[in-house]
Amino acid sequence: MNGKKGSNIEISINIPSSMAKQLDQAGKKSSNGGGGFSFKAWGLKVWEFAKEDSNRVKFSLKVGLAVLLVSLLILFRAPYEVFGTNIIWSILTVAIMFEYTVGATFNRGLNRALGSLLAGILAIGVAQIALSSGHVAEPIIIGISIFIIGTITSFMKLWPSLVPYEYGFRVVLFTYCLIVVSGYRISMGNPMRTAMDRLYSIAIGGFVAVLVNVLVCPIWAGEQLHKELVNSFDSVAASLEECVGKYLEDDGSEHPEFSKTVMDEFPDEPAYRKCRSTLNSSAKLEALAVSAKWEPPHGRFRHFFYPWSEYVKVAAVLRYCAYEVMALHGVLHSEIQAPYNLRITFQSEIREATSQAAELVRSLGQDISSMKRSAINSLLKKVHSSTERLQRAIDVHSYLLTCTCEPPDTTNFSKPLPRLSQTLTNTFSDLPNQLADLDSSNSLETNSSQQLNPSTPQQMESNYHELMRKQSRRLHYSWPPLQVDAFEEEGSAGDFLPRMKALESTAALSLATFTSLLIEFVARLDHLVEAVDELSKLAKF
């Protein structure tokens, strides 16, 4: 403004490489016409959506059929002359009342029927009082009654024990208001006829909705709940095997980006996504259980008062086990990882415990699917025995999980340590042989010089510790990812080794965390077996 030229300001924005790649791909798609609407792509999505669950197509066709049947009452002159414009309420009833499952339709229909009946009775009573009070007081009484009914119904539907009947209170409110107001303006003093015609129309619509939903390709909520629970068992078992398999096979060569880990984008782990959906299915299963209670005996569920609530309890215990699988998955994708050589040292014990636990979970799901009881106790004993072997292996070789490499037993050095069943690397495969050689050489030296040199056991112990330290230094730790020079630059040389030992011990303890979570999963299977056994007794498998 004072004759001075404005200074040029340069702003530089650094875009991460991963985001730059995504922007480039998005630009290529938009340049190739990917941003436009494609009928072929839309048709494929619709086809996949319908193919995923054929009941969706059946439900849509049934709703169309029910609405068509009710609309015939308007298209033909005879029914329309009887009910007049109130017959439209039957169409509204079908559209509102028709639900995905038979049980939900019965539940919605009962709420609709009771709400409409109560609203009709209240409307007739208030209308008679208003008519007898004169033309001046009539609109005042109707307005006050609408305010009172709206306040009471809105408050009652928030009551915890009345939440399942929330739709019924809404029906009472809008049915009462429509009957009273329209009766005052349209019927001109004849609310009784208006209320009765609309109740008849609602009854016709409800009857058509229930009849079509039950007789034409019925979708039972009980069957849906049964299938969902069985699929949840399979998802948890598959996710457990997938997680443990990747943990033992991952040598650290490929790690996902941090953004993908945070956003839970694991395209190579389909079982994990199914297990995650199992954790989020509690509301769906509870809704199906509530709907199933309204259904009559059908299919394999042929006796009254079927224990649908037990399905919800079993699903809750199964989610209790699935939380451990998700925790195992968290260790699998954590930043601190145990070295690959250390993980495969306990490979056979971990795989055995995992396979036995997954087999038990699948067997429980199969028992529910077939509605038959099998010998679960024998499988449970196998799971316990395999888990005990894993615990024993971790306890005996716990020195591998610490930086000090203390031996498990320092009182008897001539007795070799129990070996793990299988190792796949030179780092740990030659350890038992070296220990045996050390024990044999030390035993010979002890026999020859036991009387001359009384300090031989102390020397043997020091030799043992030295060998353990040499073996531990040969391990390749995957964390921390910093170079040795970085640690030397930060601190003195005397402080470097203790810090590295602490970091190595932290990385090795990641394996202890993984195995403890696996053992906890097995411990929770006892509760799952009890829940399934209780369900089988009440459902009379």
N, C-alpha and C positions, 0 to 999 in steps of 0.2 A: 504493500500500500504506500510506502514511503519511497518508492522507486527502487527498492531492492528486489532482486529476482529471488523467487522461491528456490530453495535447495532441493535437489533431486534425492528422493528416498528410495532405496532399493530394499525389497523384502524378499528373502529367500526362504522357501519352504522345503524341508527335507521330508520326502515321502519314503516310508520303509519299502524295502524290496518286495516283500510279500504283497503289500497293498498296491504297489505299482504293477505287479503282474495281474492282479485282479482287475485293475482299471484298464489295462491293455486288453484283457480278454473281453471285458464288457464293451470296450470300444469296437473290437472286432465283431462282436455279436450285433451291435447296433448298426455298424456299417454294412453288415450282410443282411440286414432286414430282420434281425432277431427281435427288435423291439416292437414289431407289428403283431397284429392278431392273426393267428393261424387256426383255421377251422380244423385242420388235420390234427394239430397238436392238442387242441381242445377236445376233439373227439377221442383221441387216444387216452387222455386223462380221464374222461368220463367212462370209457370202457374199462380202464384199470380200476377205477373206483367201484364200478358195479361188479366187476369180476372178483374183487377182494371179498365181498360179502353179497351173495345173491339175494339175501333177505331184504336188502335195501330196495331192489327192484320189485320184489313181491309186495312190500309195504306200500310203495308208491302206486302200484296198480290197484291195490285194495282200496286205498283212499279215493282214487278216481272212480272206482265202481260204486262205493258207498255214496259219494256225492251225486253221481248220476242217478242212482235209485231214488234218492230224496228229491232231486230236481224234477223227477217225473210227476211228483205231486203238484208242482207248479205248472209244468208244461201241459198236463191234462186239465181240462176245464172243471170236471166234477169235483176233485179234491180242492181246487182253488176256490170254488164257490162255497164250499163248506167252511174252510178255515180263513179264507181271504189272505190279506198280506201277512198275517201272523205265521203262515206256513214257512216263511223265510227263516224263522227261528230253528227249524229242523236242519236246515243247511248249516247254519252257524254251529249248531250242536255237534254235527258230524265233524266239521272242520276243527273244532276245539277239543272234542272228546276222543277222537281217533288217535291212539298212541301206537308206538312201535310194537309192543308186546301185548299179549292178551291180558296179562295181569295188570299192566299199567292202564289199559283201557277200562277194565273193571273198576280199578281204583278211581280213575278220573270220572267214570260214569256214576259211581256212588256219590262222589262229592257233588257232581253236577245235579243229580236227582234230589239229594237232600237239600242242597242249597236253593234250588229252584222251588222246591216244595215249601221250605221255610220262608223264602222271599214272597211267594204267592200268598201264603197265609197272612203274613204281616201286612202285605200291600192291601189285601181285602179288608182286614180289620181297620187299618188306618184310614182307608178310603171311606168306609162306612161312618167312621167317627167324623171325618171331615165333611161329608155330605150332610150329616145331621146338625152340624154347627153353623151352617149358613154360608152364603157366598163370600162374605167378608173374611171370616176366620178360616175358610177352607184352604187357600194357598199358604196361609201362615202355618197351619198344622202340618201340611205336607212338607213345607220347607224345614220345619223343626225336626220332623221325623227323619227326613233324609240326612240331616246333620247328625242326629243321634245314631242312626244305623251305620253311617260311614265311620263314625268315631269308634263305636264298639267293635265292629268287624275288623277294622284296621289294627286295633289294639289286641284283639284276641288271636289273630293269626301270627302275632309275634310271640305268643306264649310258647315256651319250649315244648311242652307236651302236645300242643296243638299244631305244631309246624307241619306235620304230614297232611293236615286238612286245610292248608293255606288256600288251595284252590277253591274249596267249598265256601270259605268266607268271602272270597272275591266274587263268586257266583251270587251269593246272597246280596252283596252290595249293588252290583250293576243290574241284576234282575229286578230287585226291589225298586231301584230308581227308574228304570225304564217302564215298569208296569204302572207305577204311581203317576209319573209325569205324563206318559202317553195316554193313560186312562183319563187324566184330568183334562187334557186338551182335545184328544181325538174322540174318545167314547162319550164325552159330554155327560158325565154323571153315571156311567155304567162300567165301573172298573171290574165288576165281577166277571162279565163276559170276556173282557180283555185278558184277565188273569187266567181264566180257564182255557181259552184258545191257545195262549202261549204255552201253558203247561202241557197241553196235548201235543203241540208241535215239538216241544223239547223231548217229550216221551217218544214220539215217532223217530226223531233223529237219533236218540240214544239207542233205541231198539235196533235200528238199521246198522249203526256203528258196531254194536256188540255182535250182531248176527254175522256180518261180513267178516269181522276180525276172527271169530271163532271157527266158522265153517270154511272159509276160503284160505288155504295155506296158512294155518295159524303159526304164529311165532311166539313160542312159550318163553317166558322169562326164566322159568326153572331150568330149561334146557340151556339157555344162554349162560346162566350162572354156573351150571355144571361144566360146560365147555371152557369157560373163562378160568375156572379154578384149575382144571387139568392142564391147560396151556401154561398157567403160571408155574406149575411144578416143573414142566419141561423147560421153561425159560430159565429158571434158577439153576437147574442141573447143567444145562448147556453153557450158561454164563460162567459157572464155576470151573468147568473143564476148560473153557476157552481162556479164562484169565490165568489159570495155573499153567496151561500149556505155553502161552506167550511169555510168561515170567521165566520159565525154565529154558525156553528156546531163544530168547532175546539175548544176544551177545553184546548189545550196546552199539552195533553198527548203524542202526536206523532208529532215530528218535523223532517223534512228531514235533511240529513247531509249538511254541508255548501258547499261541493264540488258539490253536486247534485243541490243545489239552484243556484250556480254560472253558472253551465253548462246548466241550463234550462232543466233538466231531470225530468219531472213530469209524470211518467207513469200512474198515477191515474187521470190525467186531460187531456183527449183527446180533449175536446172543446178548451182548451187553445192553444194546438198545431195548431188547425185549425185556430184560430184567429191570431196566429203568422204568419201562412202562408198567411192569408189575407193581412197582412201588407206588405208582400214581393211580392205581386202579381201585383204591379203597372206596371212593365215592361211587364209582360205577357198580361195584359188587354190592354195596349196601342198597343202592337203588333197585338193582335186580332182585335182591332178597325181599325187599318190601313189596315189589310187584308180584313176586312168585307166591307170596302168602295169599293173594287174592285169587289165584288160579284154582280151578277144580282139579281133581286127580286126573292125570293124563300120562300117556306113554309109560315110561319105567317108574314114574312116581305115582303109584296107584292107590296110596292110602292117604287119608285126610291128616291134616296137621303135620305135614312133612317138616322135618327140622331144618328149614332154610337158614335160620339164624346160625346154625352150626357151621354152615359154609363160610359165613363171614368170620367166625372165630378161627377156622382153619386158615383162611386167607391172611388174617392178622398175624398168626404165628409164622406163616410162610414169609411174610414181609419181614418179620423179625429175623429170620435167617438170611433173607436177601440183603439186609443191611450189611452183613458181614461180607457178602460177595462184592458189594460196592466198595467196602473198605479195602478188600484185596485188590480191586481194580485201581483204587487210589494209590496203593503201594506200587503197583505195576507201572504207573505213569508218574511217579514222584521224581523229584530232581535228585534225591540221594538214593543211589542204587548200590546194592551189594555186588561185589565182583562176580563175574560170570563163573569163574572157577569155583568159588565158594557155593554158588547156587546149585550147580550140578553135582556137588558133593553129596547133597541130601536129595538128589533127584528121585531115586527109586522110592524112598519113603514118602516123599510128598506126592508123587504120582499115585502110589498105592492108596494112600488115605483119600486123595481126591476122587479116584475112580470108584472106591467103595461108597463114599458119601453121595456122589452123583447117582450111582445105581440105586441107593436107598431112596433118594428123592424121587427118581423116576418110578420106582416100584410103588411108592405111596400114591403118586398120581395115577398110575395104572389101576390100582385098587379102587380109587374113586371113579375112574372112567368106566371100568367094568362092573362096579358095584359088587365086588367080591373081596373077601378078606384072604390075604396070603400070609406066608410065614415071614413076617417082617422082623420078628425077634432074632432070627438067625442072621439076617443081613445087618441088623443093628450091632450084634456081637462082633461081626467081621469088621465093621467100621471102628468099633472101639479098640479092637486088637491092632488094627493098622495104625490108628492114631497113637496108641501106646508105644508102638515101635518107633514112630516119628519122635515122640517125646523122649524116649530113651536115647535115640541117636543124637538129638540136640543136647541132652544132658551130658552124655559121655564125651561128646566133642565140642563142648561149650567153649573150650580154650581157643577154638578157631574164630569165635565171635568177639574176642577181646584183643586188645593190642599187646597185653602182657604175655599171652600164649602160655598161661599156667596149665600144667598137666592136670587131668582129672583126679589122679591118685598118686601122691608122692611117697606113699609108705611102702609100696611094693613095686620096685622098678624093674625087676626081672620078669614080671608078668606083662605080656603084650596087651595093648589096648584093643577093645572090640572094634572091628572094622565096619565101615559102612558097606552096604550090600553092593554098591557099584559106583565107580567114579570114572569120569571120561577125560580127564586132563592129566598131564604129566605132573602138574603141581601137587595134586593130592593123591594120584594113583601110586606114586612111588613112596609116599609117606609111610604106609604100614610096613613096606619092605625095609625101609631104612630104620624104622623103629625096631623091627625084629632083629636086624643085623646089629643094631646098637645094643639091644638086650642080650643077644648071644655073646657078643664080644665082652660086654661088661660082666656077664656071668662067668666067663672063662677067667677074666682077670680077677674076679672076686675069689674064685676057688684057689688060684695060685698065690695070691698075695693078701688073703684075708687076715692072716696072723701078722704079716710084716707091716702092712699099712692099714691102720684102723680107720682112716679117713676116706676110704674108697666110696661109700655111699654118697658122701657130699660131692665127690668128683663126678660120680654118675649123675647126680641131680643137676650139676652145672652143665655137664655135657648134654643132658636131655634138653635143658632150657636153651642152650646154644643152638641145638638142632631145630627146635621149634621156632626160634627167632629167624634162622636162615630160611626156613620154609615160609614163614609169614612174609618175609621181605620179597619173596618171589611172586607174591600175588599181585595182580594188576587191578587196582581199585578204580572204579568208574567215577568216583566222586572224591574230592572236588575236581572240577575240570581245569584248575589253574596249573600252570607249569611250576616247576621247582624254582626257577629263577625269580618268579614273582614273590614267593615266600622268602627267598634270600634277600630280596630288595627291601621287604617290609621290616624284617627283624634281623637279629643277630644270628650267627650260625649256631650258637648254643641253644637258641630257642626254637630252631627249625624242627629238629627231630621230635621233641615232645608234641609239638603242634601237629605234625604229620601223623604221629601215632594216634592222637585223639581223633583226627579226621578219618583215619582208616578204621578205627573202632566204631565210629558213628556209621560209616558205610556198611560195615559188617553187621551191625545191629539191625539194619533194614531187613535182612533175612530173618532175624529173630521175630521182628514185627509181623512179617508175612506168615511165618509158621504159627505164631500165636493166634493170628486171626483165623487161620484154617482150623486150628484146634477148637477155637471158640465156636466156629460154624458147626463142627461136629457135636459139640456140647449142646447146642440149641436144637439139634435134630431130635433129641429125646422129647422135648416139648412138642415138636411137630408130630412125632409118632403117637403121642398121647392124644393130641387133638384129632388126628385121623381115626384113631381107635374109638374115641367117643362118638364121632360122626357115624362110623359104621354100626355102632350099637343102636343109636337112636334112629338111623335110617333103615335098619334091619338089612344090612348087606348080606 
